[in-house]
Amino acid sequence: MIKAASLKQLREVSEDLNTLRKAEQELFQQFIHIIQLTRQLQLRYDYMGCLLLQEDPRQCAPDFIEESVLNLYQHEIDTLRKHPQMDKLENLLDHYKGIGYTKISLLALGESPESLVGPSIATA
């Protein structure tokens, strides 16, 4: 599926992420931890997003990864999901999921909205 994002949409996401970063620093740092873990394990951001929003991740689940590694990843996701302010992150992810979890994640990591303008291919 192709997901497109305008510069205006990306700037809105970036602003909302910055608001979340300032208001809920611990929650935001845990989210960054999950994003970085997703990158290091070479998992799809769509898989991360589905797990965080408790959606069916089967279409974007990894094919070749040890079950023990997936269990570790799921434990880290569950830790974030238990955060008392998780609803704020869920609302943000749900509101902007049409833009794609990849672009949301890259913005959270500090990429500029200008660098992410245009279509991208999502795997779920």
C-alpha positions as a LaTeX table, in Angstrom:
\begin{tabular}{lrrr}
\hline
Residue & $x$ (\AA) & $y$ (\AA) & $z$ (\AA) \\
\hline
Met1 & 0.00 & 0.00 & 0.00 \\
Ile2 & 1.30 & 3.45 & $-0.86$ \\
Lys3 & 1.04 & 6.07 & 1.86 \\
Ala4 & 1.53 & 9.72 & 1.00 \\
Ala5 & 2.08 & 12.63 & 3.31 \\
Ser6 & 2.04 & 16.32 & 2.58 \\
Leu7 & 4.48 & 18.72 & 4.16 \\
Lys8 & 1.62 & 20.22 & 6.16 \\
Gln9 & 0.65 & 16.80 & 7.58 \\
Leu10 & 4.25 & 15.98 & 8.42 \\
Arg11 & 4.69 & 19.30 & 10.20 \\
Glu12 & 1.52 & 18.61 & 12.22 \\
Val13 & 2.85 & 15.21 & 13.26 \\
Ser14 & 6.20 & 16.74 & 14.14 \\
Glu15 & 4.54 & 19.43 & 16.28 \\
Asp16 & 2.38 & 16.86 & 18.06 \\
Leu17 & 5.43 & 14.68 & 18.71 \\
Asn18 & 7.29 & 17.68 & 20.14 \\
Thr19 & 4.31 & 18.45 & 22.38 \\
Leu20 & 4.28 & 14.85 & 23.57 \\
Arg21 & 8.06 & 14.94 & 24.09 \\
Lys22 & 7.74 & 17.99 & 26.35 \\
Ala23 & 4.60 & 16.91 & 28.22 \\
Glu24 & 5.42 & 13.23 & 28.71 \\
Gln25 & 9.19 & 12.87 & 28.65 \\
Glu26 & 9.31 & 9.36 & 30.11 \\
Leu27 & 6.63 & 8.07 & 27.74 \\
Phe28 & 8.38 & 9.66 & 24.78 \\
Gln29 & 11.75 & 8.16 & 25.77 \\
Gln30 & 10.16 & 4.71 & 26.01 \\
Phe31 & 8.66 & 5.24 & 22.55 \\
Ile32 & 12.10 & 6.21 & 21.20 \\
His33 & 13.50 & 3.07 & 22.82 \\
Ile34 & 10.92 & 0.95 & 20.96 \\
Ile35 & 11.67 & 2.74 & 17.67 \\
Gln36 & 15.40 & 2.15 & 18.07 \\
Leu37 & 14.84 & $-1.48$ & 19.03 \\
Thr38 & 12.65 & $-1.90$ & 15.95 \\
Arg39 & 15.45 & $-0.51$ & 13.79 \\
Gln40 & 18.16 & $-2.61$ & 15.43 \\
Leu41 & 16.14 & $-5.80$ & 15.04 \\
Gln42 & 15.32 & $-4.82$ & 11.45 \\
Leu43 & 11.59 & $-5.16$ & 12.06 \\
Arg44 & 8.97 & $-3.22$ & 10.16 \\
Tyr45 & 7.62 & $-0.04$ & 11.69 \\
Asp46 & 4.18 & $-1.28$ & 10.66 \\
Tyr47 & 4.69 & $-4.29$ & 12.90 \\
Met48 & 5.61 & $-1.99$ & 15.79 \\
Gly49 & 2.57 & 0.20 & 15.14 \\
Cys50 & 0.20 & $-2.75$ & 15.01 \\
Leu51 & 1.53 & $-4.08$ & 18.30 \\
Leu52 & 1.33 & $-0.68$ & 19.99 \\
Leu53 & $-2.26$ & $-0.13$ & 18.83 \\
Gln54 & $-3.21$ & $-3.76$ & 19.47 \\
Glu55 & $-4.09$ & $-4.37$ & 15.84 \\
Asp56 & $-3.59$ & $-7.62$ & 13.97 \\
Pro57 & 0.13 & $-7.71$ & 13.05 \\
Arg58 & 0.04 & $-10.86$ & 10.90 \\
Gln59 & 0.44 & $-9.07$ & 7.56 \\
Cys60 & 3.58 & $-7.28$ & 8.69 \\
Ala61 & 5.02 & $-9.83$ & 11.11 \\
Pro62 & 8.65 & $-10.79$ & 10.53 \\
Asp63 & 9.26 & $-14.06$ & 8.72 \\
Phe64 & 12.71 & $-15.07$ & 9.86 \\
Ile65 & 13.42 & $-14.12$ & 13.44 \\
Glu66 & 13.92 & $-16.27$ & 16.50 \\
Glu67 & 10.93 & $-16.63$ & 18.79 \\
Ser68 & 13.06 & $-15.63$ & 21.78 \\
Val69 & 13.91 & $-12.33$ & 20.09 \\
Leu70 & 10.25 & $-11.69$ & 19.28 \\
Asn71 & 9.37 & $-12.48$ & 22.91 \\
Leu72 & 11.91 & $-9.89$ & 24.07 \\
Tyr73 & 10.50 & $-7.35$ & 21.63 \\
Gln74 & 6.94 & $-8.09$ & 22.77 \\
His75 & 8.03 & $-7.63$ & 26.39 \\
Glu76 & 9.39 & $-4.17$ & 25.57 \\
Ile77 & 6.18 & $-3.28$ & 23.72 \\
Asp78 & 4.14 & $-4.46$ & 26.72 \\
Thr79 & 6.26 & $-2.33$ & 29.05 \\
Leu80 & 5.45 & 0.74 & 26.96 \\
Arg81 & 1.78 & $-0.22$ & 26.73 \\
Lys82 & 1.59 & $-0.26$ & 30.54 \\
His83 & 2.72 & 3.36 & 30.82 \\
Pro84 & $-0.02$ & 5.38 & 32.56 \\
Gln85 & $-0.07$ & 7.98 & 29.75 \\
Met86 & 0.02 & 5.47 & 26.88 \\
Asp87 & $-3.37$ & 6.68 & 25.69 \\
Lys88 & $-1.73$ & 9.93 & 24.54 \\
Leu89 & 0.71 & 8.04 & 22.34 \\
Glu90 & $-2.04$ & 5.71 & 21.10 \\
Asn91 & $-4.19$ & 8.69 & 20.11 \\
Leu92 & $-1.30$ & 10.27 & 18.21 \\
Leu93 & $-0.42$ & 7.04 & 16.38 \\
Asp94 & $-4.04$ & 6.31 & 15.55 \\
His95 & $-4.72$ & 9.85 & 14.37 \\
Tyr96 & $-1.74$ & 9.87 & 12.00 \\
Lys97 & $-1.52$ & 6.21 & 10.97 \\
Gly98 & $-2.57$ & 7.16 & 7.43 \\
Ile99 & 0.82 & 8.86 & 7.10 \\
Gly100 & 2.54 & 5.65 & 8.11 \\
Tyr101 & 4.36 & 4.40 & 11.18 \\
Thr102 & 7.69 & 4.71 & 9.40 \\
Lys103 & 7.36 & 8.46 & 8.88 \\
Ile104 & 5.99 & 8.98 & 12.39 \\
Ser105 & 8.96 & 7.05 & 13.79 \\
Leu106 & 11.50 & 8.96 & 11.72 \\
Leu107 & 9.99 & 12.26 & 12.82 \\
Ala108 & 10.19 & 11.12 & 16.45 \\
Leu109 & 13.88 & 10.37 & 15.89 \\
Gly110 & 14.45 & 13.92 & 14.65 \\
Glu111 & 14.13 & 13.72 & 10.87 \\
Ser112 & 12.80 & 16.91 & 9.34 \\
Pro113 & 9.31 & 16.94 & 7.82 \\
Glu114 & 10.81 & 18.26 & 4.56 \\
Ser115 & 12.93 & 15.13 & 4.16 \\
Leu116 & 9.89 & 12.84 & 4.36 \\
Val117 & 7.50 & 14.51 & 1.93 \\
Gly118 & 5.91 & 12.30 & $-0.69$ \\
Pro119 & 4.73 & 8.75 & $-1.09$ \\
Ser120 & 6.21 & 5.70 & 0.56 \\
Ile121 & 5.36 & 2.05 & 0.37 \\
Ala122 & 3.88 & 0.45 & 3.48 \\
Thr123 & 3.77 & $-3.29$ & 3.94 \\
Ala124 & 0.47 & $-3.63$ & 5.73 \\
\hline
\end{tabular}
